[in-house]
Amino acid sequence: MKELVEKINAQIADLQVNAAAQVEKGNKAAGTRARKAALELSKLLKEFRKVSVEEAKK
């Protein structure tokens, strides 16, 4: 679970950096990277929810 949280934090950091570059500088490639990070983050958060529920049942 700790590894999963680290992956989530890394994706959040990527999203923040690329979204800021898109908004502040109009960097279209950064927007694409931000959207990709958001999609991956969504998958990781679903996995976190699943693991968290399993841990709570123990």
C-alpha positions, 0 to 999 in steps of 0.5 A: 500500500505504501508503494501505491501511495508513493506512485499516487504522489508522483502522478500528482506531482507530474500533473501539477508541473505539467498543468502549470506549464500549460496554464502559465506558458500555453505549452500544448505538449504539457497539456497532453502530459497533464491529461495522461497523468490525470488518467493514470492518477484516476486508475491509481486512485481506484486501485487505492480505494480497492486496497484500502477497503481490503485493509479495512476488512482485516 
